[in-house]
Amino acid sequence: MTTELEKIGKIRSFNRFYTNLLGLLERTLLKSDYSLTEVRIMFELNRLSATTASELVKLLQLDPAYLSRILSGFEKINLIQKKKSNQDMRKQLVSLTSKGKKVISELQDKANEQIKMLLDNIPDKKQNQLITAMNNIERILKSETHKSAEFYNLRSHRPGDIGYITYRHGVIYASEYQLDETFEAYVAKYMAEFVVTYDKNKEKLWIVEIGTEIIGSIAIVKIDDNTAQLRWLLVEPHMRNKGIGTKLMHEALTFCKNRGYQKIILGTFSDLQIARKLYEKNGFRLVESKTHPIWGQNLTEEHWELIL
């Protein structure tokens, strides 16, 4: 049986090994004009689309004054832009400019290339074992140090996601609302159209993950230059009531504002009480409803709108 002292020694040994390994990546970033902290800030701004300085302080655990100095420097060289929040004029949203997005994209490409070099000599099976081990370490340590929090990542869609999100819609809506297979066909049809006509500048599908487990999604689909449609908001049943839906809605609305949309529409039905409360909380208003047979049930379909 491993003693406590042996466990501590092993963790310290692993920490030294991993720190040295990450030093390779850090040296690449330090060859740029930006510090590691500056790169972390740009990375989060790129991931979040737009956020407040106070949210960055919490997320990155930085001193507010230190962050303020960095953001001021970024603004002087046109890496970021600031504007008042439409939802709360007291808040100022920070986002990357086109120049800022180009800078972080180049830095990420360099970092990705170095990690790729690390993986090139490792067989695929062992790469998968490595990722699984990393996920396990992260999940265990985070759950122990932040017991009340759930950790998840948001990313854009990639191959395999469209089929999986369609499948989960079919399974969940059949289980919770007894919708038949025609609902899954309906989701599949429009998700397929989304991929074929995808406009990366005006549309986005967010995938939520914990480790390698997909736990939710949301999308913005272009109707025209001024109107977007919010679609495919889904959170797995065991992950609800943890703020994930609220976070997804924030990402989608921020994206729409940054892309110049003037209105967002969505379709739902009256039985989705939790989703309807979330829509109403974020300023959507019910403008039309119709009760009729659809997807194997007699449902009241609803049309909601938000003027930005």
LINKATA-V344137 format. One record per pair of residues at least 12 apart in sequence whose C-alpha atoms are under 10 Angstrom apart, sorted by the first residue. I is the first residue (numbers start at 1). J is the second residue. If there is no record, write none. Layout:
I|J + I|J
//
This chain:
21|118 + 22|115 + 24|111 + 24|114 + 24|115 + 24|118 + 25|110 + 25|111 + 25|112 + 25|113 + 25|114 + 25|115 + 26|111 + 27|111 + 28|107 + 28|110 + 28|111 + 28|114 + 29|107 + 29|108 + 29|110 + 29|111 + 32|103 + 32|107 + 34|103 + 34|107 + 37|60 + 37|62 + 37|67 + 37|70 + 38|67 + 38|70 + 38|71 + 38|74 + 39|103 + 39|104 + 39|107 + 39|108 + 40|60 + 40|104 + 41|56 + 41|57 + 41|59 + 41|60 + 41|62 + 41|67 + 41|70 + 41|71 + 41|104 + 42|71 + 42|74 + 42|79 + 42|80 + 42|95 + 42|96 + 42|100 + 42|101 + 42|103 + 42|104 + 42|105 + 42|107 + 43|96 + 43|100 + 43|101 + 43|104 + 43|105 + 43|107 + 43|108 + 44|56 + 44|59 + 44|60 + 44|95 + 44|96 + 44|104 + 45|80 + 45|94 + 45|95 + 45|96 + 45|100 + 45|101 + 45|104 + 46|95 + 46|96 + 46|97 + 46|100 + 46|101 + 46|104 + 46|105 + 47|95 + 47|153 + 47|154 + 47|155 + 47|156 + 47|251 + 48|94 + 48|95 + 48|96 + 48|154 + 48|250 + 48|251 + 48|254 + 48|255 + 49|93 + 49|94 + 49|95 + 49|96 + 49|251 + 49|252 + 49|254 + 49|255 + 49|258 + 50|80 + 50|81 + 50|82 + 50|83 + 50|85 + 50|92 + 50|93 + 50|94 + 50|95 + 50|96 + 50|250 + 50|251 + 50|254 + 50|255 + 50|257 + 50|258 + 51|82 + 51|85 + 51|91 + 51|92 + 51|93 + 51|94 + 51|95 + 51|250 + 51|251 + 51|254 + 52|82 + 52|83 + 52|84 + 52|85 + 52|91 + 52|92 + 52|93 + 52|94 + 52|95 + 53|67 + 53|68 + 53|71 + 53|91 + 53|92 + 53|93 + 53|94 + 54|67 + 54|68 + 54|91 + 54|92 + 54|93 + 55|93 + 56|94 + 71|94 + 74|96 + 74|97 + 74|100 + 75|94 + 75|96 + 75|97 + 75|100 + 77|99 + 77|100 + 78|96 + 78|97 + 78|98 + 78|99 + 78|100 + 79|95 + 79|96 + 79|97 + 79|98 + 79|99 + 79|100 + 79|101 + 79|102 + 79|103 + 79|104 + 80|94 + 80|95 + 80|96 + 80|97 + 80|98 + 80|99 + 80|100 + 80|101 + 81|93 + 81|94 + 81|95 + 81|96 + 81|97 + 81|98 + 81|100 + 82|94 + 82|95 + 82|96 + 82|97 + 83|95 + 85|254 + 85|257 + 86|254 + 86|257 + 86|308 + 87|282 + 87|283 + 87|308 + 93|254 + 95|258 + 131|211 + 131|212 + 132|211 + 132|212 + 134|211 + 135|210 + 135|211 + 135|212 + 136|211 + 138|151 + 138|211 + 139|151 + 139|210 + 139|211 + 148|242 + 149|242 + 150|210 + 150|239 + 150|242 + 150|243 + 150|244 + 151|209 + 151|210 + 151|211 + 151|244 + 152|208 + 152|209 + 152|210 + 152|211 + 152|212 + 152|213 + 152|214 + 152|215 + 152|244 + 153|206 + 153|207 + 153|208 + 153|209 + 153|210 + 153|211 + 153|212 + 153|214 + 153|215 + 154|205 + 154|206 + 154|207 + 154|208 + 154|209 + 154|210 + 154|214 + 154|216 + 154|217 + 154|247 + 154|248 + 154|251 + 155|204 + 155|205 + 155|206 + 155|207 + 155|208 + 155|209 + 155|217 + 156|204 + 156|205 + 156|206 + 156|207 + 156|208 + 156|217 + 156|219 + 157|195 + 157|204 + 157|205 + 157|206 + 157|207 + 157|208 + 157|217 + 157|219 + 158|205 + 158|206 + 158|207 + 161|205 + 161|206 + 161|207 + 161|214 + 161|217 + 162|187 + 162|188 + 162|191 + 162|192 + 162|194 + 162|195 + 162|205 + 163|187 + 163|188 + 163|191 + 163|192 + 164|214 + 165|187 + 165|188 + 165|191 + 165|207 + 165|214 + 165|215 + 165|216 + 165|217 + 165|218 + 165|232 + 165|234 + 166|183 + 166|184 + 166|185 + 166|186 + 166|187 + 166|188 + 166|189 + 166|190 + 166|191 + 166|192 + 166|232 + 167|184 + 167|185 + 167|187 + 167|188 + 168|184 + 168|214 + 168|215 + 168|216 + 168|234 + 168|235 + 168|236 + 169|183 + 169|184 + 169|187 + 169|188 + 169|232 + 169|233 + 169|234 + 169|235 + 169|236 + 170|182 + 170|183 + 170|184 + 170|185 + 170|186 + 170|187 + 170|188 + 171|184 + 172|234 + 172|235 + 172|236 + 172|237 + 174|295 + 174|296 + 176|237 + 176|271 + 176|272 + 177|271 + 177|272 + 177|296 + 177|297 + 178|295 + 178|296 + 178|297 + 179|294 + 179|295 + 179|296 + 179|297 + 179|298 + 179|299 + 180|294 + 180|295 + 180|296 + 180|297 + 181|295 + 181|296 + 182|294 + 182|295 + 182|296 + 183|294 + 183|295 + 183|296 + 184|295 + 185|295 + 186|295 + 187|231 + 187|232 + 190|231 + 191|205 + 191|219 + 191|221 + 191|231 + 191|232 + 194|219 + 194|220 + 194|221 + 194|222 + 197|221 + 197|222 + 198|221 + 198|222 + 199|221 + 199|222 + 201|222 + 201|255 + 201|259 + 202|220 + 202|221 + 202|222 + 202|223 + 202|224 + 202|225 + 202|228 + 202|255 + 202|256 + 202|258 + 202|259 + 202|260 + 202|261 + 203|219 + 203|220 + 203|221 + 203|222 + 203|223 + 203|228 + 203|229 + 203|230 + 203|252 + 203|255 + 203|256 + 203|259 + 204|218 + 204|219 + 204|220 + 204|221 + 204|222 + 204|230 + 204|252 + 204|255 + 204|256 + 205|217 + 205|218 + 205|219 + 205|220 + 205|221 + 205|230 + 205|231 + 205|232 + 205|233 + 205|252 + 206|218 + 206|219 + 206|220 + 206|232 + 206|233 + 206|248 + 206|251 + 206|252 + 207|219 + 207|234 + 207|248 + 208|234 + 208|235 + 208|244 + 208|248 + 214|235 + 214|236 + 215|234 + 215|235 + 215|236 + 215|237 + 215|238 + 215|239 + 215|240 + 215|244 + 216|232 + 216|233 + 216|234 + 216|235 + 216|236 + 216|237 + 216|239 + 216|240 + 216|244 + 216|245 + 216|248 + 217|231 + 217|232 + 217|233 + 217|234 + 217|235 + 217|236 + 217|244 + 217|245 + 217|248 + 218|230 + 218|231 + 218|232 + 218|233 + 218|234 + 218|235 + 218|245 + 218|248 + 218|249 + 218|251 + 218|252 + 219|231 + 219|232 + 219|233 + 219|234 + 219|248 + 219|249 + 219|251 + 219|252 + 220|232 + 220|233 + 220|251 + 220|252 + 220|253 + 220|255 + 220|256 + 220|264 + 220|265 + 220|266 + 221|256 + 221|264 + 221|265 + 222|256 + 222|261 + 222|264 + 223|261 + 223|263 + 223|264 + 223|265 + 224|261 + 225|259 + 225|260 + 225|261 + 225|262 + 225|263 + 226|256 + 226|259 + 226|260 + 226|261 + 226|262 + 226|263 + 226|264 + 227|256 + 227|260 + 227|261 + 227|262 + 227|263 + 227|264 + 227|265 + 227|305 + 227|306 + 227|307 + 227|308 + 228|256 + 228|259 + 228|260 + 228|261 + 228|262 + 228|263 + 228|264 + 228|265 + 228|266 + 228|305 + 228|306 + 229|256 + 229|263 + 229|264 + 229|265 + 229|266 + 229|267 + 229|304 + 229|305 + 230|249 + 230|252 + 230|253 + 230|256 + 230|264 + 230|265 + 230|266 + 230|267 + 230|304 + 230|305 + 231|252 + 231|265 + 231|266 + 231|267 + 231|268 + 232|266 + 232|267 + 233|245 + 233|248 + 233|249 + 233|275 + 234|248 + 234|275 + 235|248 + 240|274 + 241|274 + 245|274 + 245|275 + 245|278 + 246|275 + 246|278 + 246|279 + 246|281 + 246|282 + 249|278 + 249|279 + 249|282 + 250|282 + 252|264 + 253|282 + 253|306 + 253|308 + 256|308 + 257|308 + 260|308 + 261|307 + 261|308 + 262|306 + 262|307 + 262|308 + 263|284 + 263|305 + 263|306 + 263|307 + 263|308 + 264|284 + 264|304 + 264|305 + 264|306 + 264|307 + 264|308 + 265|284 + 265|285 + 265|286 + 265|287 + 265|303 + 265|304 + 265|305 + 265|306 + 265|307 + 266|279 + 266|284 + 266|286 + 266|302 + 266|303 + 266|304 + 266|305 + 266|306 + 267|286 + 267|288 + 267|289 + 267|301 + 267|302 + 267|303 + 267|304 + 267|305 + 268|289 + 268|299 + 268|300 + 268|301 + 268|302 + 268|303 + 268|304 + 269|289 + 269|290 + 269|291 + 269|299 + 269|300 + 269|301 + 269|302 + 269|303 + 270|289 + 270|290 + 270|291 + 270|299 + 270|300 + 270|301 + 270|302 + 271|299 + 271|300 + 271|301 + 276|302 + 276|304 + 279|304 + 279|305 + 279|306 + 280|304 + 280|305 + 280|306 + 282|306 + 283|304 + 283|305 + 283|306 + 283|307 + 283|308 + 284|303 + 284|304 + 284|305 + 284|306 + 284|307 + 284|308 + 285|303 + 285|304 + 285|305 + 285|306 + 285|307 + 286|302 + 286|303 + 286|304 + 286|305 + 286|306 + 287|302 + 287|303 + 287|304 + 287|305 + 287|306 + 288|301 + 288|302 + 288|303 + 288|304 + 288|305 + 289|301 + 289|302 + 289|303 + 289|304 + 290|302 + 290|303
//
